Amino acid sequence: MRTKSHRTVSLAAISALSVLLWPAAASADDWGAEREGLKTRLVSVTQEYLIGQAIPIRLDLTNPTSTPQDHACQVPHITMYLEVNGPGGPVRYVGPGLQQIMYQIGTVAPGELVTLWETPDLGKLYQLGRPGRYTVRFRGSSGCPPSNAVGIQVGFNLLQGLQDHAQKVEQEIQSASDIVMKRLVEVLSEPWQIQKTTTTAEERQGAIRFLLTYSAGNQRPIEVSIWIPRSMTLATVPGTWAVGGFRYHHRGRSGWGEVYTYVPSEAEVIWPTVHEDIARALEITSN
């Protein structure tokens, strides 16, 4: 209970601090300067985001006068007219090609509001992965006045960071598992079969486990198991371990961690070089 209470207070303190550090949301009435009877504005739903969250933003046009106004805000490529600056200066565009405004030249009635362009996530178009304050502004074009500058605060996303790390670890484990399987397949001959038998709990710890099965006729299948725990606790205490119904013996170190094998005597009879072949496939360098 004490730990949970402490965690709650910590999060509340962080939330309060973010309110003090992050600027208040810009008013929806913030527009750029009027030019030829027209104004534009950039609008973001909120000005506070976490890294990885979608940042929707749009460009509006309005007529603040009492008479209809013709406009020519047919900007060919919006990304050529957006200015995005962040903690390190100008922000690089990373979107797919040039983003077009799909609004035709026309007339805007007094007080009418027209959305010229919008995106569900500015982060898909610009590199906004660094915590800090960003400003976005439409600098205007021929026949289309410049907009206001929108301030966006991007904060560190702890959950996203943990998820990214977990995904990276998972990819590394999968890559290592694929390599190990490929190497083992190269030393197997018919009718030996191989399958991955790593449990979910083992995968979370980065372990790799494979079962090699020999089946011939009506005979009972012969099984050989290879286990690479990749756990410092086990890796520093080589010996014999009983895991998943098998009694593993330490065989040495490979590039993927300490290697343990379960090889019954009947497997050694039909595969006399089993230990040497596994050692060669996994490049075991010590025992």
C-alpha positions in Angstrom: 0.0 0.0 0.0 2.8 2.4 0.8 4.4 1.8 -2.6 1.1 2.4 -4.5 0.5 5.6 -2.5 4.0 6.9 -3.2 3.5 6.2 -7.0 0.2 8.1 -7.0 1.7 11.2 -5.4 4.6 11.1 -7.8 2.3 11.0 -10.9 0.3 13.8 -9.4 3.4 15.9 -8.8 4.5 15.3 -12.4 1.1 16.3 -13.7 1.2 19.5 -11.6 4.7 20.3 -12.8 3.6 19.9 -16.5 0.8 22.4 -16.0 3.4 24.9 -14.7 5.9 24.3 -17.5 3.5 23.9 -20.5 1.9 27.0 -22.0 -1.9 27.4 -22.0 -3.7 26.3 -25.1 -4.0 29.0 -27.8 -7.4 30.5 -28.3 -9.5 29.4 -31.2 -9.8 33.1 -32.1 -6.1 33.4 -32.8 -5.8 34.3 -36.5 -3.0 35.6 -38.6 -3.1 39.3 -39.8 -5.8 40.2 -42.2 -4.7 40.6 -45.8 -7.0 41.6 -48.7 -10.1 40.9 -46.6 -9.0 37.4 -45.6 -7.4 35.7 -42.5 -6.0 32.2 -41.9 -5.3 30.3 -38.8 -3.7 27.0 -37.8 -5.7 25.1 -35.2 -4.6 22.1 -33.0 -7.0 20.3 -30.7 -4.7 20.9 -27.8 -1.2 22.2 -27.3 0.1 19.4 -25.0 1.0 16.0 -26.4 3.2 13.0 -25.5 5.7 11.5 -27.9 3.9 9.0 -30.1 0.5 10.6 -29.7 -1.3 11.9 -32.8 -1.2 15.7 -33.3 -4.2 16.7 -35.5 -3.9 20.2 -37.0 -5.8 22.1 -39.7 -5.6 25.3 -41.7 -8.7 27.5 -41.8 -9.6 30.5 -43.9 -12.2 33.2 -43.0 -13.6 36.5 -44.2 -13.7 39.0 -41.3 -15.2 41.8 -43.5 -18.8 42.6 -44.2 -18.6 41.9 -48.0 -17.9 38.7 -49.9 -14.2 38.2 -50.7 -12.6 36.3 -53.6 -9.6 34.2 -52.6 -6.9 32.2 -54.4 -5.7 30.0 -51.6 -5.0 27.1 -53.9 -1.6 26.5 -52.4 0.1 23.7 -54.5 1.9 22.0 -51.7 1.2 22.9 -48.1 4.5 21.5 -46.8 6.3 24.1 -48.8 4.6 26.8 -46.9 4.6 25.4 -43.3 7.3 26.5 -40.9 7.9 24.0 -38.1 10.5 24.7 -35.5 11.5 22.7 -32.5 14.0 22.5 -29.6 16.8 22.0 -32.1 15.7 24.6 -34.7 13.9 23.9 -38.0 12.2 20.5 -38.1 12.7 18.2 -41.0 9.8 17.0 -43.1 9.5 13.2 -43.2 6.0 12.7 -44.8 5.1 10.8 -47.9 5.7 13.3 -50.8 4.2 16.8 -50.8 0.9 17.4 -49.1 -1.6 19.3 -51.3 -4.4 21.7 -50.4 -7.5 20.5 -52.2 -9.6 23.6 -52.2 -10.5 25.5 -55.3 -10.4 29.2 -55.9 -13.7 30.8 -54.9 -15.6 33.4 -52.9 -15.9 33.5 -49.1 -19.0 35.1 -47.6 -18.7 37.4 -44.6 -18.0 35.4 -41.5 -17.7 32.1 -43.4 -15.1 29.6 -42.3 -13.4 27.3 -44.8 -11.0 24.5 -43.9 -8.2 24.5 -46.5 -6.1 21.6 -45.2 -5.9 19.2 -42.3 -3.9 16.2 -41.1 -4.8 13.7 -38.4 -1.2 13.7 -37.2 1.4 16.3 -37.8 3.9 13.8 -36.4 3.5 11.7 -39.5 4.7 14.6 -41.6 7.4 16.2 -39.4 10.0 14.8 -37.0 8.5 15.6 -33.6 10.1 12.8 -31.6 12.1 15.0 -29.3 10.6 16.4 -26.1 10.2 20.2 -26.1 8.3 23.1 -27.5 7.4 23.3 -31.2 5.9 26.1 -33.2 4.0 25.7 -36.4 3.0 28.5 -38.8 1.7 28.8 -42.3 3.7 31.6 -43.9 1.2 32.4 -46.6 1.4 32.3 -50.3 0.2 34.3 -53.3 -3.5 35.1 -52.6 -3.4 33.5 -49.2 -2.4 35.4 -46.0 -0.1 33.9 -43.4 -1.5 32.3 -40.3 -0.9 32.6 -36.6 1.8 30.5 -34.9 0.6 27.5 -33.0 2.7 26.4 -30.0 2.8 22.7 -29.3 4.5 21.1 -26.3 5.7 17.5 -26.7 6.5 15.7 -23.6 8.3 12.4 -22.9 6.0 9.4 -23.1 7.2 6.9 -20.5 4.7 4.3 -21.6 5.6 4.7 -25.2 9.3 4.5 -24.3 8.7 1.2 -22.4 6.7 -0.2 -25.3 9.4 0.8 -27.8 12.0 -0.9 -25.7 9.9 -4.0 -25.3 9.3 -4.1 -29.0 13.0 -3.7 -29.7 13.9 -6.5 -27.3 11.2 -8.7 -28.8 12.6 -8.1 -32.3 16.2 -8.9 -31.1 14.9 -12.1 -29.5 13.0 -13.1 -32.6 16.1 -12.4 -34.7 18.3 -14.5 -32.5 15.8 -17.3 -32.4 15.5 -17.4 -36.2 19.3 -17.5 -36.6 19.7 -20.3 -34.1 16.9 -22.3 -35.8 18.5 -21.8 -39.2 21.9 -23.0 -37.9 20.4 -26.1 -36.2 18.4 -27.0 -39.4 21.7 -27.1 -41.3 23.0 -29.9 -39.1 19.8 -32.0 -39.0 19.0 -34.9 -41.3 15.8 -36.8 -42.0 13.7 -37.7 -40.2 14.7 -35.2 -37.5 12.3 -32.3 -37.0 12.7 -29.1 -35.1 10.3 -26.8 -33.4 10.5 -23.8 -31.1 9.2 -24.6 -27.6 10.1 -21.4 -25.7 7.4 -20.5 -23.2 5.9 -17.0 -22.9 7.6 -16.5 -19.6 11.0 -17.5 -21.1 10.5 -15.2 -24.0 10.0 -12.3 -21.7 13.4 -13.1 -20.3 14.9 -13.5 -23.7 15.3 -17.3 -23.5 15.5 -19.6 -26.6 14.4 -23.2 -26.5 14.1 -25.8 -29.3 13.0 -29.4 -29.4 14.5 -31.8 -32.0 12.4 -34.9 -32.5 13.3 -38.2 -34.2 10.3 -40.3 -35.3 10.7 -43.5 -37.2 7.9 -46.1 -37.7 6.0 -47.0 -34.6 8.9 -46.3 -32.3 8.6 -43.9 -29.5 9.9 -40.5 -30.6 13.4 -39.5 -29.4 13.7 -36.0 -28.2 16.7 -33.7 -28.0 16.2 -30.2 -26.4 18.5 -27.2 -26.7 18.0 -24.3 -24.2 19.7 -20.9 -24.2 18.3 -19.1 -21.1 20.2 -15.8 -21.7 19.7 -15.1 -18.0 22.6 -13.8 -16.0 21.6 -15.9 -13.0 21.8 -19.2 -14.9 24.6 -18.1 -17.3 27.0 -17.5 -14.3 26.3 -20.8 -12.7 26.9 -23.5 -15.3 25.7 -26.9 -14.3 22.7 -29.2 -14.6 19.2 -27.7 -14.6 15.8 -29.3 -14.7 13.5 -27.2 -16.9 10.3 -28.0 -18.7 10.5 -31.8 -18.0 14.1 -32.1 -19.3 17.4 -32.3 -17.3 19.8 -30.0 -19.1 23.6 -30.1 -19.0 25.8 -27.0 -19.7 27.7 -27.3 -22.9 29.4 -24.0 -23.2 29.1 -20.4 -24.4 27.8 -19.2 -27.7 27.2 -15.8 -29.3 23.6 -16.0 -28.0 24.4 -17.0 -24.4 25.2 -20.1 -22.4 24.0 -23.3 -24.1 22.3 -26.2 -22.3 21.3 -29.5 -23.9 19.3 -32.5 -23.1 20.5 -35.5 -25.1 19.4 -39.0 -24.1 21.6 -42.0 -24.8 19.3 -43.3 -27.6 19.8 -40.0 -29.4 23.6 -40.4 -29.2 23.2 -43.9 -30.8 21.3 -42.8 -33.9 23.2 -39.4 -34.1 26.7 -40.2 -32.9 28.0 -36.6 -33.6 25.1 -34.8 -32.0 27.2 -32.9 -29.5 29.8 -31.9 -32.0 27.2 -30.9 -34.6 25.3 -28.7 -32.1 28.6 -27.2 -30.9 29.5 -26.4 -34.5 26.1 -25.0 -35.4 26.0 -22.7 -32.4 29.7 -21.9 -32.4 30.1 -23.0 -28.8 33.6 -21.9 -27.8 34.0 -23.2 -24.2 32.5 -25.8 -21.8 
